[in-house]
Amino acid sequence: MRITVVLCTLALFGLFVSSAMAESPVDGKWIAQVPGRDGQTRETTFTFKADGATLTGSMTGRQNEQPISNGKIDGNNLSFDVVVNRGGNDMKFTYTGVLAGNEIKFKRTREGGDTAQEFTAKKQ
């Protein structure tokens, strides 16, 4: 009887640990064709890691790899900022997205800008 209790306890602990370590659906690499200033799209790779409500990662594209900051995840909604330096000037972009299966539908706004650009990233 005592062995059964110990084995059941260990099994439940194992399930708890494996579920706590489970990968978030947003974790990994995502590829998108992001609208550029000149009307052309640029392939951009996003790499994400969720830890509870915190989202970390990077964005790699024409401007090399840039870290994301202020990353948040709430259910299927995510948001983060990326600061890009162009010609010695820092420009902050805010990204908001909705995760739906293997796609994230994004909106990107530039600090001080008045229009949002929309694009979709697909999980790799």
Phi and psi in radians as a Rosetta constraint file:
Dihedral C 1 N 2 CA 2 C 2 CIRCULARHARMONIC -1.117 0.35
Dihedral N 2 CA 2 C 2 N 3 CIRCULARHARMONIC -0.669 0.35
Dihedral C 2 N 3 CA 3 C 3 CIRCULARHARMONIC -1.114 0.35
Dihedral N 3 CA 3 C 3 N 4 CIRCULARHARMONIC -0.676 0.35
Dihedral C 3 N 4 CA 4 C 4 CIRCULARHARMONIC -1.089 0.35
Dihedral N 4 CA 4 C 4 N 5 CIRCULARHARMONIC -0.741 0.35
Dihedral C 4 N 5 CA 5 C 5 CIRCULARHARMONIC -1.112 0.35
Dihedral N 5 CA 5 C 5 N 6 CIRCULARHARMONIC -0.761 0.35
Dihedral C 5 N 6 CA 6 C 6 CIRCULARHARMONIC -1.115 0.35
Dihedral N 6 CA 6 C 6 N 7 CIRCULARHARMONIC -0.771 0.35
Dihedral C 6 N 7 CA 7 C 7 CIRCULARHARMONIC -1.130 0.35
Dihedral N 7 CA 7 C 7 N 8 CIRCULARHARMONIC -0.715 0.35
Dihedral C 7 N 8 CA 8 C 8 CIRCULARHARMONIC -1.118 0.35
Dihedral N 8 CA 8 C 8 N 9 CIRCULARHARMONIC -0.722 0.35
Dihedral C 8 N 9 CA 9 C 9 CIRCULARHARMONIC -1.102 0.35
Dihedral N 9 CA 9 C 9 N 10 CIRCULARHARMONIC -0.781 0.35
Dihedral C 9 N 10 CA 10 C 10 CIRCULARHARMONIC -1.109 0.35
Dihedral N 10 CA 10 C 10 N 11 CIRCULARHARMONIC -0.680 0.35
Dihedral C 10 N 11 CA 11 C 11 CIRCULARHARMONIC -1.134 0.35
Dihedral N 11 CA 11 C 11 N 12 CIRCULARHARMONIC -0.765 0.35
Dihedral C 11 N 12 CA 12 C 12 CIRCULARHARMONIC -1.129 0.35
Dihedral N 12 CA 12 C 12 N 13 CIRCULARHARMONIC -0.694 0.35
Dihedral C 12 N 13 CA 13 C 13 CIRCULARHARMONIC -1.092 0.35
Dihedral N 13 CA 13 C 13 N 14 CIRCULARHARMONIC -0.741 0.35
Dihedral C 13 N 14 CA 14 C 14 CIRCULARHARMONIC -1.073 0.35
Dihedral N 14 CA 14 C 14 N 15 CIRCULARHARMONIC -0.725 0.35
Dihedral C 14 N 15 CA 15 C 15 CIRCULARHARMONIC -1.122 0.35
Dihedral N 15 CA 15 C 15 N 16 CIRCULARHARMONIC -0.714 0.35
Dihedral C 15 N 16 CA 16 C 16 CIRCULARHARMONIC -1.101 0.35
Dihedral N 16 CA 16 C 16 N 17 CIRCULARHARMONIC -0.821 0.35
Dihedral C 16 N 17 CA 17 C 17 CIRCULARHARMONIC -1.121 0.35
Dihedral N 17 CA 17 C 17 N 18 CIRCULARHARMONIC -0.762 0.35
Dihedral C 17 N 18 CA 18 C 18 CIRCULARHARMONIC -1.191 0.35
Dihedral N 18 CA 18 C 18 N 19 CIRCULARHARMONIC -0.612 0.35
Dihedral C 18 N 19 CA 19 C 19 CIRCULARHARMONIC -1.279 0.35
Dihedral N 19 CA 19 C 19 N 20 CIRCULARHARMONIC -0.569 0.35
Dihedral C 19 N 20 CA 20 C 20 CIRCULARHARMONIC -1.211 0.35
Dihedral N 20 CA 20 C 20 N 21 CIRCULARHARMONIC -0.502 0.35
Dihedral C 20 N 21 CA 21 C 21 CIRCULARHARMONIC -1.629 0.35
Dihedral N 21 CA 21 C 21 N 22 CIRCULARHARMONIC 0.003 0.35
Dihedral C 21 N 22 CA 22 C 22 CIRCULARHARMONIC -1.075 0.35
Dihedral N 22 CA 22 C 22 N 23 CIRCULARHARMONIC 2.499 0.35
Dihedral C 22 N 23 CA 23 C 23 CIRCULARHARMONIC -1.256 0.35
Dihedral N 23 CA 23 C 23 N 24 CIRCULARHARMONIC 2.424 0.35
Dihedral C 23 N 24 CA 24 C 24 CIRCULARHARMONIC -1.274 0.35
Dihedral N 24 CA 24 C 24 N 25 CIRCULARHARMONIC 2.600 0.35
Dihedral C 24 N 25 CA 25 C 25 CIRCULARHARMONIC -1.060 0.35
Dihedral N 25 CA 25 C 25 N 26 CIRCULARHARMONIC -0.363 0.35
Dihedral C 25 N 26 CA 26 C 26 CIRCULARHARMONIC -1.498 0.35
Dihedral N 26 CA 26 C 26 N 27 CIRCULARHARMONIC -0.303 0.35
Dihedral C 26 N 27 CA 27 C 27 CIRCULARHARMONIC -1.069 0.35
Dihedral N 27 CA 27 C 27 N 28 CIRCULARHARMONIC 2.400 0.35
Dihedral C 27 N 28 CA 28 C 28 CIRCULARHARMONIC 2.120 0.35
Dihedral N 28 CA 28 C 28 N 29 CIRCULARHARMONIC -2.880 0.35
Dihedral C 28 N 29 CA 29 C 29 CIRCULARHARMONIC -1.730 0.35
Dihedral N 29 CA 29 C 29 N 30 CIRCULARHARMONIC 2.441 0.35
Dihedral C 29 N 30 CA 30 C 30 CIRCULARHARMONIC -2.287 0.35
Dihedral N 30 CA 30 C 30 N 31 CIRCULARHARMONIC 2.380 0.35
Dihedral C 30 N 31 CA 31 C 31 CIRCULARHARMONIC -1.996 0.35
Dihedral N 31 CA 31 C 31 N 32 CIRCULARHARMONIC 2.386 0.35
Dihedral C 31 N 32 CA 32 C 32 CIRCULARHARMONIC -2.453 0.35
Dihedral N 32 CA 32 C 32 N 33 CIRCULARHARMONIC 2.681 0.35
Dihedral C 32 N 33 CA 33 C 33 CIRCULARHARMONIC -1.734 0.35
Dihedral N 33 CA 33 C 33 N 34 CIRCULARHARMONIC 1.787 0.35
Dihedral C 33 N 34 CA 34 C 34 CIRCULARHARMONIC -1.671 0.35
Dihedral N 34 CA 34 C 34 N 35 CIRCULARHARMONIC 2.306 0.35
Dihedral C 34 N 35 CA 35 C 35 CIRCULARHARMONIC -1.070 0.35
Dihedral N 35 CA 35 C 35 N 36 CIRCULARHARMONIC 2.402 0.35
Dihedral C 35 N 36 CA 36 C 36 CIRCULARHARMONIC -1.828 0.35
Dihedral N 36 CA 36 C 36 N 37 CIRCULARHARMONIC 3.113 0.35
Dihedral C 36 N 37 CA 37 C 37 CIRCULARHARMONIC -1.122 0.35
Dihedral N 37 CA 37 C 37 N 38 CIRCULARHARMONIC -0.549 0.35
Dihedral C 37 N 38 CA 38 C 38 CIRCULARHARMONIC -1.648 0.35
Dihedral N 38 CA 38 C 38 N 39 CIRCULARHARMONIC 0.240 0.35
Dihedral C 38 N 39 CA 39 C 39 CIRCULARHARMONIC 1.532 0.35
Dihedral N 39 CA 39 C 39 N 40 CIRCULARHARMONIC -0.191 0.35
Dihedral C 39 N 40 CA 40 C 40 CIRCULARHARMONIC -1.470 0.35
Dihedral N 40 CA 40 C 40 N 41 CIRCULARHARMONIC 2.736 0.35
Dihedral C 40 N 41 CA 41 C 41 CIRCULARHARMONIC -1.722 0.35
Dihedral N 41 CA 41 C 41 N 42 CIRCULARHARMONIC 2.687 0.35
Dihedral C 41 N 42 CA 42 C 42 CIRCULARHARMONIC -2.238 0.35
Dihedral N 42 CA 42 C 42 N 43 CIRCULARHARMONIC 2.314 0.35
Dihedral C 42 N 43 CA 43 C 43 CIRCULARHARMONIC -1.204 0.35
Dihedral N 43 CA 43 C 43 N 44 CIRCULARHARMONIC 2.254 0.35
Dihedral C 43 N 44 CA 44 C 44 CIRCULARHARMONIC -2.290 0.35
Dihedral N 44 CA 44 C 44 N 45 CIRCULARHARMONIC 2.382 0.35
Dihedral C 44 N 45 CA 45 C 45 CIRCULARHARMONIC -1.902 0.35
Dihedral N 45 CA 45 C 45 N 46 CIRCULARHARMONIC 2.245 0.35
Dihedral C 45 N 46 CA 46 C 46 CIRCULARHARMONIC -1.895 0.35
Dihedral N 46 CA 46 C 46 N 47 CIRCULARHARMONIC 2.361 0.35
Dihedral C 46 N 47 CA 47 C 47 CIRCULARHARMONIC -2.119 0.35
Dihedral N 47 CA 47 C 47 N 48 CIRCULARHARMONIC 2.115 0.35
Dihedral C 47 N 48 CA 48 C 48 CIRCULARHARMONIC -2.132 0.35
Dihedral N 48 CA 48 C 48 N 49 CIRCULARHARMONIC 2.655 0.35
Dihedral C 48 N 49 CA 49 C 49 CIRCULARHARMONIC -2.511 0.35
Dihedral N 49 CA 49 C 49 N 50 CIRCULARHARMONIC 2.096 0.35
Dihedral C 49 N 50 CA 50 C 50 CIRCULARHARMONIC -1.682 0.35
Dihedral N 50 CA 50 C 50 N 51 CIRCULARHARMONIC 2.434 0.35
Dihedral C 50 N 51 CA 51 C 51 CIRCULARHARMONIC -2.373 0.35
Dihedral N 51 CA 51 C 51 N 52 CIRCULARHARMONIC 1.616 0.35
Dihedral C 51 N 52 CA 52 C 52 CIRCULARHARMONIC 1.162 0.35
Dihedral N 52 CA 52 C 52 N 53 CIRCULARHARMONIC -2.171 0.35
Dihedral C 52 N 53 CA 53 C 53 CIRCULARHARMONIC -1.605 0.35
Dihedral N 53 CA 53 C 53 N 54 CIRCULARHARMONIC 0.053 0.35
Dihedral C 53 N 54 CA 54 C 54 CIRCULARHARMONIC -1.755 0.35
Dihedral N 54 CA 54 C 54 N 55 CIRCULARHARMONIC 2.324 0.35
Dihedral C 54 N 55 CA 55 C 55 CIRCULARHARMONIC -2.009 0.35
Dihedral N 55 CA 55 C 55 N 56 CIRCULARHARMONIC 2.225 0.35
Dihedral C 55 N 56 CA 56 C 56 CIRCULARHARMONIC -2.146 0.35
Dihedral N 56 CA 56 C 56 N 57 CIRCULARHARMONIC 2.930 0.35
Dihedral C 56 N 57 CA 57 C 57 CIRCULARHARMONIC 2.612 0.35
Dihedral N 57 CA 57 C 57 N 58 CIRCULARHARMONIC -2.731 0.35
Dihedral C 57 N 58 CA 58 C 58 CIRCULARHARMONIC -2.646 0.35
Dihedral N 58 CA 58 C 58 N 59 CIRCULARHARMONIC 2.930 0.35
Dihedral C 58 N 59 CA 59 C 59 CIRCULARHARMONIC -2.234 0.35
Dihedral N 59 CA 59 C 59 N 60 CIRCULARHARMONIC 2.251 0.35
Dihedral C 59 N 60 CA 60 C 60 CIRCULARHARMONIC -2.142 0.35
Dihedral N 60 CA 60 C 60 N 61 CIRCULARHARMONIC 2.220 0.35
Dihedral C 60 N 61 CA 61 C 61 CIRCULARHARMONIC -2.841 0.35
Dihedral N 61 CA 61 C 61 N 62 CIRCULARHARMONIC -2.491 0.35
Dihedral C 61 N 62 CA 62 C 62 CIRCULARHARMONIC -1.034 0.35
Dihedral N 62 CA 62 C 62 N 63 CIRCULARHARMONIC -0.586 0.35
Dihedral C 62 N 63 CA 63 C 63 CIRCULARHARMONIC -1.608 0.35
Dihedral N 63 CA 63 C 63 N 64 CIRCULARHARMONIC 0.437 0.35
Dihedral C 63 N 64 CA 64 C 64 CIRCULARHARMONIC 1.182 0.35
Dihedral N 64 CA 64 C 64 N 65 CIRCULARHARMONIC -2.840 0.35
Dihedral C 64 N 65 CA 65 C 65 CIRCULARHARMONIC -1.509 0.35
Dihedral N 65 CA 65 C 65 N 66 CIRCULARHARMONIC 2.277 0.35
Dihedral C 65 N 66 CA 66 C 66 CIRCULARHARMONIC -2.154 0.35
Dihedral N 66 CA 66 C 66 N 67 CIRCULARHARMONIC 2.330 0.35
Dihedral C 66 N 67 CA 67 C 67 CIRCULARHARMONIC -1.278 0.35
Dihedral N 67 CA 67 C 67 N 68 CIRCULARHARMONIC 2.632 0.35
Dihedral C 67 N 68 CA 68 C 68 CIRCULARHARMONIC -1.578 0.35
Dihedral N 68 CA 68 C 68 N 69 CIRCULARHARMONIC 2.711 0.35
Dihedral C 68 N 69 CA 69 C 69 CIRCULARHARMONIC -2.368 0.35
Dihedral N 69 CA 69 C 69 N 70 CIRCULARHARMONIC 2.860 0.35
Dihedral C 69 N 70 CA 70 C 70 CIRCULARHARMONIC 0.950 0.35
Dihedral N 70 CA 70 C 70 N 71 CIRCULARHARMONIC 0.569 0.35
Dihedral C 70 N 71 CA 71 C 71 CIRCULARHARMONIC -1.251 0.35
Dihedral N 71 CA 71 C 71 N 72 CIRCULARHARMONIC 2.299 0.35
Dihedral C 71 N 72 CA 72 C 72 CIRCULARHARMONIC -2.381 0.35
Dihedral N 72 CA 72 C 72 N 73 CIRCULARHARMONIC 2.585 0.35
Dihedral C 72 N 73 CA 73 C 73 CIRCULARHARMONIC -2.375 0.35
Dihedral N 73 CA 73 C 73 N 74 CIRCULARHARMONIC 2.317 0.35
Dihedral C 73 N 74 CA 74 C 74 CIRCULARHARMONIC -2.439 0.35
Dihedral N 74 CA 74 C 74 N 75 CIRCULARHARMONIC 1.721 0.35
Dihedral C 74 N 75 CA 75 C 75 CIRCULARHARMONIC 1.137 0.35
Dihedral N 75 CA 75 C 75 N 76 CIRCULARHARMONIC -2.116 0.35
Dihedral C 75 N 76 CA 76 C 76 CIRCULARHARMONIC -1.645 0.35
Dihedral N 76 CA 76 C 76 N 77 CIRCULARHARMONIC 0.022 0.35
Dihedral C 76 N 77 CA 77 C 77 CIRCULARHARMONIC -1.725 0.35
Dihedral N 77 CA 77 C 77 N 78 CIRCULARHARMONIC 2.389 0.35
Dihedral C 77 N 78 CA 78 C 78 CIRCULARHARMONIC -2.405 0.35
Dihedral N 78 CA 78 C 78 N 79 CIRCULARHARMONIC 2.721 0.35
Dihedral C 78 N 79 CA 79 C 79 CIRCULARHARMONIC -2.664 0.35
Dihedral N 79 CA 79 C 79 N 80 CIRCULARHARMONIC 2.651 0.35
Dihedral C 79 N 80 CA 80 C 80 CIRCULARHARMONIC -2.913 0.35
Dihedral N 80 CA 80 C 80 N 81 CIRCULARHARMONIC 2.911 0.35
Dihedral C 80 N 81 CA 81 C 81 CIRCULARHARMONIC -2.040 0.35
Dihedral N 81 CA 81 C 81 N 82 CIRCULARHARMONIC 2.656 0.35
Dihedral C 81 N 82 CA 82 C 82 CIRCULARHARMONIC -2.361 0.35
Dihedral N 82 CA 82 C 82 N 83 CIRCULARHARMONIC 2.276 0.35
Dihedral C 82 N 83 CA 83 C 83 CIRCULARHARMONIC -1.830 0.35
Dihedral N 83 CA 83 C 83 N 84 CIRCULARHARMONIC 2.166 0.35
Dihedral C 83 N 84 CA 84 C 84 CIRCULARHARMONIC -2.047 0.35
Dihedral N 84 CA 84 C 84 N 85 CIRCULARHARMONIC 2.381 0.35
Dihedral C 84 N 85 CA 85 C 85 CIRCULARHARMONIC -1.745 0.35
Dihedral N 85 CA 85 C 85 N 86 CIRCULARHARMONIC 2.098 0.35
Dihedral C 85 N 86 CA 86 C 86 CIRCULARHARMONIC -2.163 0.35
Dihedral N 86 CA 86 C 86 N 87 CIRCULARHARMONIC 2.008 0.35
Dihedral C 86 N 87 CA 87 C 87 CIRCULARHARMONIC 1.068 0.35
Dihedral N 87 CA 87 C 87 N 88 CIRCULARHARMONIC 0.574 0.35
Dihedral C 87 N 88 CA 88 C 88 CIRCULARHARMONIC 1.510 0.35
Dihedral N 88 CA 88 C 88 N 89 CIRCULARHARMONIC 0.003 0.35
Dihedral C 88 N 89 CA 89 C 89 CIRCULARHARMONIC -1.951 0.35
Dihedral N 89 CA 89 C 89 N 90 CIRCULARHARMONIC 2.269 0.35
Dihedral C 89 N 90 CA 90 C 90 CIRCULARHARMONIC -1.427 0.35
Dihedral N 90 CA 90 C 90 N 91 CIRCULARHARMONIC 2.313 0.35
Dihedral C 90 N 91 CA 91 C 91 CIRCULARHARMONIC -2.182 0.35
Dihedral N 91 CA 91 C 91 N 92 CIRCULARHARMONIC 2.246 0.35
Dihedral C 91 N 92 CA 92 C 92 CIRCULARHARMONIC -1.740 0.35
Dihedral N 92 CA 92 C 92 N 93 CIRCULARHARMONIC 2.240 0.35
Dihedral C 92 N 93 CA 93 C 93 CIRCULARHARMONIC -1.988 0.35
Dihedral N 93 CA 93 C 93 N 94 CIRCULARHARMONIC 2.390 0.35
Dihedral C 93 N 94 CA 94 C 94 CIRCULARHARMONIC -1.913 0.35
Dihedral N 94 CA 94 C 94 N 95 CIRCULARHARMONIC 2.249 0.35
Dihedral C 94 N 95 CA 95 C 95 CIRCULARHARMONIC -1.950 0.35
Dihedral N 95 CA 95 C 95 N 96 CIRCULARHARMONIC 2.312 0.35
Dihedral C 95 N 96 CA 96 C 96 CIRCULARHARMONIC -2.197 0.35
Dihedral N 96 CA 96 C 96 N 97 CIRCULARHARMONIC 2.485 0.35
Dihedral C 96 N 97 CA 97 C 97 CIRCULARHARMONIC -2.594 0.35
Dihedral N 97 CA 97 C 97 N 98 CIRCULARHARMONIC 2.811 0.35
Dihedral C 97 N 98 CA 98 C 98 CIRCULARHARMONIC -2.182 0.35
Dihedral N 98 CA 98 C 98 N 99 CIRCULARHARMONIC 2.123 0.35
Dihedral C 98 N 99 CA 99 C 99 CIRCULARHARMONIC -1.416 0.35
Dihedral N 99 CA 99 C 99 N 100 CIRCULARHARMONIC 2.248 0.35
Dihedral C 99 N 100 CA 100 C 100 CIRCULARHARMONIC -2.446 0.35
Dihedral N 100 CA 100 C 100 N 101 CIRCULARHARMONIC 1.665 0.35
Dihedral C 100 N 101 CA 101 C 101 CIRCULARHARMONIC 1.162 0.35
Dihedral N 101 CA 101 C 101 N 102 CIRCULARHARMONIC -2.111 0.35
Dihedral C 101 N 102 CA 102 C 102 CIRCULARHARMONIC -1.719 0.35
Dihedral N 102 CA 102 C 102 N 103 CIRCULARHARMONIC 0.407 0.35
Dihedral C 102 N 103 CA 103 C 103 CIRCULARHARMONIC -2.328 0.35
Dihedral N 103 CA 103 C 103 N 104 CIRCULARHARMONIC 2.597 0.35
Dihedral C 103 N 104 CA 104 C 104 CIRCULARHARMONIC -2.163 0.35
Dihedral N 104 CA 104 C 104 N 105 CIRCULARHARMONIC 2.134 0.35
Dihedral C 104 N 105 CA 105 C 105 CIRCULARHARMONIC -1.605 0.35
Dihedral N 105 CA 105 C 105 N 106 CIRCULARHARMONIC 1.992 0.35
Dihedral C 105 N 106 CA 106 C 106 CIRCULARHARMONIC -1.830 0.35
Dihedral N 106 CA 106 C 106 N 107 CIRCULARHARMONIC 2.670 0.35
Dihedral C 106 N 107 CA 107 C 107 CIRCULARHARMONIC -2.210 0.35
Dihedral N 107 CA 107 C 107 N 108 CIRCULARHARMONIC 2.361 0.35
Dihedral C 107 N 108 CA 108 C 108 CIRCULARHARMONIC -2.157 0.35
Dihedral N 108 CA 108 C 108 N 109 CIRCULARHARMONIC 2.272 0.35
Dihedral C 108 N 109 CA 109 C 109 CIRCULARHARMONIC -2.179 0.35
Dihedral N 109 CA 109 C 109 N 110 CIRCULARHARMONIC 2.566 0.35
Dihedral C 109 N 110 CA 110 C 110 CIRCULARHARMONIC -1.719 0.35
Dihedral N 110 CA 110 C 110 N 111 CIRCULARHARMONIC 2.386 0.35
Dihedral C 110 N 111 CA 111 C 111 CIRCULARHARMONIC -0.954 0.35
Dihedral N 111 CA 111 C 111 N 112 CIRCULARHARMONIC 2.198 0.35
Dihedral C 111 N 112 CA 112 C 112 CIRCULARHARMONIC 1.523 0.35
Dihedral N 112 CA 112 C 112 N 113 CIRCULARHARMONIC -0.143 0.35
Dihedral C 112 N 113 CA 113 C 113 CIRCULARHARMONIC -1.547 0.35
Dihedral N 113 CA 113 C 113 N 114 CIRCULARHARMONIC 2.827 0.35
Dihedral C 113 N 114 CA 114 C 114 CIRCULARHARMONIC -2.024 0.35
Dihedral N 114 CA 114 C 114 N 115 CIRCULARHARMONIC -0.057 0.35
Dihedral C 114 N 115 CA 115 C 115 CIRCULARHARMONIC -2.141 0.35
Dihedral N 115 CA 115 C 115 N 116 CIRCULARHARMONIC 2.588 0.35
Dihedral C 115 N 116 CA 116 C 116 CIRCULARHARMONIC -1.787 0.35
Dihedral N 116 CA 116 C 116 N 117 CIRCULARHARMONIC 2.461 0.35
Dihedral C 116 N 117 CA 117 C 117 CIRCULARHARMONIC -1.769 0.35
Dihedral N 117 CA 117 C 117 N 118 CIRCULARHARMONIC 2.405 0.35
Dihedral C 117 N 118 CA 118 C 118 CIRCULARHARMONIC -1.966 0.35
Dihedral N 118 CA 118 C 118 N 119 CIRCULARHARMONIC 2.507 0.35
Dihedral C 118 N 119 CA 119 C 119 CIRCULARHARMONIC -2.794 0.35
Dihedral N 119 CA 119 C 119 N 120 CIRCULARHARMONIC 2.919 0.35
Dihedral C 119 N 120 CA 120 C 120 CIRCULARHARMONIC -2.135 0.35
Dihedral N 120 CA 120 C 120 N 121 CIRCULARHARMONIC 2.348 0.35
Dihedral C 120 N 121 CA 121 C 121 CIRCULARHARMONIC -1.838 0.35
Dihedral N 121 CA 121 C 121 N 122 CIRCULARHARMONIC 2.500 0.35
Dihedral C 121 N 122 CA 122 C 122 CIRCULARHARMONIC -2.060 0.35
Dihedral N 122 CA 122 C 122 N 123 CIRCULARHARMONIC 2.434 0.35
Dihedral C 122 N 123 CA 123 C 123 CIRCULARHARMONIC -1.250 0.35
Dihedral N 123 CA 123 C 123 N 124 CIRCULARHARMONIC 2.454 0.35
